[in-house]
Every structure is written in C-alpha cells, then in structure tokens.
Amino acid sequence: MMNFNVDVCFTPAQAEHRTISSNTVVVVVDILRATTSMVSALEHGARSVIPVLSIEKAMELKKIGFPVAAERDGVMLSFAKFGNSAFAFQKGEVKNKKLVFTTTNGTLAIETACRQSQKVVIGAFTNISALAQWVAKQEIDVLILCAGWKNTFCLEDTLFAGAFIEKLLELKAYEIASDSAHAALDLWNVAKADVLQYIEKAAHRQRLRMLGVDDVLEFSFQQDSTAVVPIMRDGELVDVNQEP
C-alpha cells in the first residue's frame, strides 16, 4: 500500500510560503476556539457555517438576515448573536440556519487554506477520529494548518496536530514529511498523559481565563464526541456526512 505524507504548518503565514500539491487535503485547526465551535454548530443542526475574514462582511451578512458569530481577541462583538464558544451552539438556536462566523485567527487560517487547496476540512479534538478516518479514505497527502495566535505559534493547535498525526500513523498509510510534523508529534507525546495540565502553559488559555470565557476549555480537549467532519464547499462549511 502506498504511503502518503503528513505535514504541519504552525501558522497561516508559514502556509503562504509553501507550495502545496493539488493532491493535498488541508486540515485547519483552531482548538481555542473557532474550529471546535464550528464543529459544534454543525453537530447541533446548523445547515452550514460561512467563515468570513472581516467584521465588515459579517455585518453586511447580518443585515440580510444571517445569524452571526463574531469575536476579536476572545471578546464577542456587540453586533453578533453569538461569540466563539462551542456551548453557544448547543441550544438549538442554529438549527437549519446558515451561520456566519468571523474570528481573530480561525477564519484567517481557513481563508489561507482555501487559497492553497481545493480540499479543506476542519479539525477539532471532538471530531479527531472521524476526521482521521475520512482523510485516510481520500488517499492523498495531508497538511495540518494551525491557526496559531496572530500568525505566531500556539501550543493548543500544535497538540492537536500531534494527536492527529498519531491517529494517521496508526492507520499505517501515512509517514511524517517534515520536522514540524515530528515536533508536533513529540509535543503531543509529552502532553497527552494530562492535556489539561499541560495546556495551563498556553498563552491563549490564560487570555481566556482573564476574559472569563474558559468554561469550554475541558470540552475543547475531549476526543470523539462527534462524527461531524466539516468540509468547505462553495464558500460554506458543511458536514461531509450530509453531502448529497
């Protein structure tokens, strides 16, 4: 059986300088909190998630009737109906709706991924096994794109990258293609015995605590609570399991 490569970019800025093969799926991850929240929205009935880069675009879409989730620097924006907590989408308010989403880091990473690849999916610890199984069936190379924090390295996304690499290696169809992928896996092996204790080191974990929005922390590192795999289709994220 042919082996495929798995690689990691720690920030969107790194991805801008990569030549990414057309035969590559990009997995975008922003554990705290955008991609965890997007998975949650689709799991709880949203028809799709529409990621937009700018606040202005989100406001335009709100004016024509779309519900909006919006935050900057961890703070929910005043015009939005939702912030960036996975729990906000578990109350039935997004069921059958198209949800507009704009965040500090996650939506930039998604836009970057879409410029680089025609196949973009969303990763979180909550869907990690379902995502790994789906990716393996594609039989193509994988690039994990970490959202980071304002184009700098962050621990939480890198831990997901390492955990996801571990899942892919267990499937016996992948091999590590870069030093960054080795580093992510090594970091995961250090942290995985007690991820919540390890993540206390993370700068963004401290930001969320200071803002009083860290109630979602434990949930964000729980694996396999859903089989939802968000994939980008015509500018919208939809669950691949519900595609026609």
C-alpha positions as CSV (number, residue, x, y, z in Angstrom):
1,M,0.0,0.0,0.0
2,M,1.2,3.5,-0.9
3,N,2.1,5.8,1.9
4,F,1.0,9.4,1.9
5,N,2.7,12.4,3.6
6,V,1.5,14.3,6.6
7,D,2.9,17.8,7.2
8,V,2.3,20.7,9.6
9,C,2.3,24.5,9.3
10,F,2.3,26.2,12.7
11,T,0.7,29.4,11.4
12,P,-1.1,30.7,8.2
13,A,1.9,32.8,7.4
14,Q,4.0,29.6,7.0
15,A,1.4,28.2,4.7
16,E,1.7,31.2,2.4
17,H,5.3,30.3,1.7
18,R,4.6,26.6,1.0
19,T,4.0,25.1,-2.4
20,I,1.1,22.7,-1.6
21,S,0.3,20.0,-4.1
22,S,-3.1,19.8,-5.6
23,N,-3.2,16.3,-4.3
24,T,-3.3,17.5,-0.6
25,V,-6.1,18.0,1.9
26,V,-5.6,20.9,4.3
27,V,-6.9,20.3,7.8
28,V,-7.5,23.7,9.6
29,V,-7.4,23.7,13.3
30,D,-8.1,26.4,15.9
31,I,-8.8,24.5,19.1
32,L,-9.4,27.5,21.3
33,R,-11.9,28.1,20.0
34,A,-13.0,28.6,16.4
35,T,-12.8,25.1,14.8
36,T,-14.1,23.5,18.0
37,S,-17.1,25.8,17.8
38,M,-17.7,25.3,14.0
39,V,-17.8,21.6,14.5
40,S,-20.3,22.1,17.4
41,A,-22.5,24.3,15.3
42,L,-22.8,21.7,12.6
43,E,-23.3,18.9,15.1
44,H,-26.2,20.8,16.6
45,G,-28.1,21.3,13.3
46,A,-26.6,24.3,11.5
47,R,-27.2,23.9,7.8
48,S,-23.7,25.4,7.2
49,V,-21.1,27.7,8.6
50,I,-19.9,30.6,6.4
51,P,-16.4,31.8,7.5
52,V,-15.7,35.4,6.6
53,L,-12.4,37.3,7.2
54,S,-13.7,40.8,8.0
55,I,-16.0,42.2,10.6
56,E,-17.5,44.4,7.8
57,K,-18.5,41.4,5.8
58,A,-20.1,39.7,8.8
59,M,-22.1,42.9,9.5
60,E,-23.3,43.0,5.9
61,L,-24.5,39.4,6.1
62,K,-26.2,40.1,9.3
63,K,-28.2,42.9,7.7
64,I,-29.7,40.4,5.2
65,G,-30.7,38.0,7.9
66,F,-27.9,35.7,8.7
67,P,-27.1,34.9,12.3
68,V,-23.6,35.9,13.1
69,A,-20.9,34.5,15.5
70,A,-18.1,37.1,15.8
71,E,-15.2,37.7,18.2
72,R,-11.9,39.6,18.2
73,D,-9.2,38.9,20.8
74,G,-11.5,36.5,22.6
75,V,-14.3,39.0,23.1
76,M,-17.7,38.7,21.4
77,L,-18.5,41.6,19.2
78,S,-21.5,43.7,20.1
79,F,-23.4,43.2,16.8
80,A,-23.2,39.4,16.9
81,K,-25.7,37.0,18.2
82,F,-23.0,34.5,19.2
83,G,-19.5,34.6,20.4
84,N,-16.9,31.9,19.9
85,S,-17.9,29.3,22.4
86,A,-18.9,25.8,21.3
87,F,-21.5,25.8,24.1
88,A,-23.4,28.7,22.4
89,F,-24.4,26.4,19.5
90,Q,-25.8,23.6,21.6
91,K,-29.2,25.2,22.5
92,G,-31.0,24.7,19.2
93,E,-30.7,28.3,18.0
94,V,-28.7,27.5,14.9
95,K,-30.7,24.5,13.7
96,N,-31.3,24.6,9.9
97,K,-29.6,28.0,9.7
98,K,-26.6,29.2,7.8
99,L,-24.3,30.7,10.4
100,V,-21.8,33.4,9.6
101,F,-18.5,33.2,11.5
102,T,-15.6,35.6,11.9
103,T,-12.8,35.2,14.5
104,T,-9.3,36.5,15.3
105,N,-7.4,33.5,13.9
106,G,-9.5,30.7,12.7
107,T,-11.2,32.4,9.8
108,L,-7.8,33.7,8.5
109,A,-6.5,30.2,8.6
110,I,-9.5,28.9,6.6
111,E,-9.1,31.6,4.0
112,T,-5.4,30.8,3.7
113,A,-6.2,27.1,3.3
114,C,-8.8,27.8,0.6
115,R,-6.2,29.8,-1.4
116,Q,-3.8,26.9,-1.2
117,S,-6.1,23.9,-1.8
118,Q,-9.4,22.9,-3.2
119,K,-10.0,20.4,-0.4
120,V,-10.2,22.0,3.1
121,V,-11.7,20.4,6.2
122,I,-12.0,21.4,9.8
123,G,-10.4,19.7,12.7
124,A,-11.0,19.6,16.5
125,F,-10.4,17.1,19.2
126,T,-14.1,16.5,19.3
127,N,-14.1,15.0,15.8
128,I,-10.5,13.8,15.6
129,S,-11.1,10.1,14.9
130,A,-13.9,10.6,12.4
131,L,-11.7,13.2,10.6
132,A,-8.7,10.8,10.5
133,Q,-10.9,8.0,9.1
134,W,-12.3,10.4,6.4
135,V,-8.9,11.8,5.5
136,A,-7.4,8.3,5.2
137,K,-10.1,7.3,2.7
138,Q,-9.1,10.2,0.4
139,E,-5.7,8.6,-0.2
140,I,-3.9,11.9,-0.5
141,D,-1.3,13.9,1.3
142,V,-2.3,15.9,4.4
143,L,-1.3,19.4,5.6
144,I,-2.4,20.4,9.1
145,L,-2.7,24.1,9.2
146,C,-2.7,25.6,12.7
147,A,-4.4,28.9,13.2
148,G,-2.0,30.0,15.9
149,W,-2.3,33.4,17.5
150,K,-2.0,36.3,15.1
151,N,0.4,34.3,12.9
152,T,2.5,33.1,15.9
153,F,2.9,29.6,17.2
154,C,0.5,28.3,19.8
155,L,0.5,25.1,21.9
156,E,-3.1,24.0,21.7
157,D,-3.2,23.8,17.9
158,T,0.2,22.1,17.8
159,L,-1.1,19.5,20.3
160,F,-4.0,18.7,18.0
161,A,-1.6,18.4,15.1
162,G,0.4,15.8,17.0
163,A,-2.6,13.9,18.1
164,F,-3.9,13.9,14.6
165,I,-0.6,12.6,13.2
166,E,-0.7,9.9,15.8
167,K,-4.1,8.8,14.5
168,L,-3.0,8.8,10.9
169,L,0.2,6.8,11.7
170,E,-2.0,4.2,13.4
171,L,-3.8,3.7,10.1
172,K,-0.5,2.6,8.6
173,A,-1.0,4.7,5.4
174,Y,1.0,7.8,6.4
175,E,4.5,8.9,7.0
176,I,5.9,12.1,8.5
177,A,7.1,14.6,5.9
178,S,8.7,17.4,7.9
179,D,10.5,18.5,11.1
180,S,7.4,20.4,12.1
181,A,5.3,17.3,12.0
182,H,7.9,15.4,14.1
183,A,7.9,18.3,16.6
184,A,4.1,18.3,16.8
185,L,4.0,14.6,17.5
186,D,6.8,14.9,20.1
187,L,4.9,17.7,21.9
188,W,1.7,15.6,21.9
189,N,3.6,12.6,23.4
190,V,4.9,14.9,26.2
191,A,1.4,16.4,26.9
192,K,-1.1,13.6,26.3
193,A,-1.0,12.0,29.7
194,D,-2.6,15.1,31.1
195,V,-3.5,17.5,28.4
196,L,-5.4,19.9,30.6
197,Q,-2.5,20.2,33.0
198,Y,-0.1,20.8,30.1
199,I,-2.3,23.4,28.4
200,E,-2.0,25.6,31.5
201,K,1.2,26.8,29.9
202,A,-0.6,28.1,26.9
203,A,-0.8,31.9,26.5
204,H,-4.3,31.7,25.0
205,R,-5.5,29.5,27.9
206,Q,-4.5,32.4,30.1
207,R,-6.2,35.0,27.9
208,L,-9.5,33.0,28.1
209,R,-9.2,32.8,31.9
210,M,-8.7,36.6,32.2
211,L,-11.7,37.2,30.0
212,G,-13.9,34.7,31.9
213,V,-14.6,32.6,28.8
214,D,-12.7,29.5,29.7
215,D,-15.7,27.3,30.6
216,V,-15.3,25.5,27.2
217,L,-11.7,24.5,27.9
218,E,-12.2,20.9,29.1
219,F,-14.7,20.3,26.3
220,S,-12.3,21.5,23.7
221,F,-9.8,18.7,24.6
222,Q,-12.3,15.9,24.8
223,Q,-11.9,13.5,21.9
224,D,-14.5,11.9,19.7
225,S,-17.8,13.4,20.9
226,T,-19.0,13.7,17.3
227,A,-18.6,12.2,13.8
228,V,-19.2,15.6,12.1
229,V,-16.5,16.4,9.5
230,P,-16.8,20.0,8.2
231,I,-15.7,20.4,4.6
232,M,-15.6,23.6,2.5
233,R,-18.0,23.6,-0.4
234,D,-18.6,26.8,-2.4
235,G,-17.6,29.1,0.5
236,E,-19.5,27.3,3.1
237,L,-18.6,24.6,5.6
238,V,-21.0,21.6,5.6
239,D,-20.8,18.2,7.3
240,V,-19.3,15.8,4.8
241,N,-21.6,13.1,6.1
242,Q,-24.7,15.0,4.9
243,E,-23.4,15.8,1.4
244,P,-25.8,14.8,-1.4
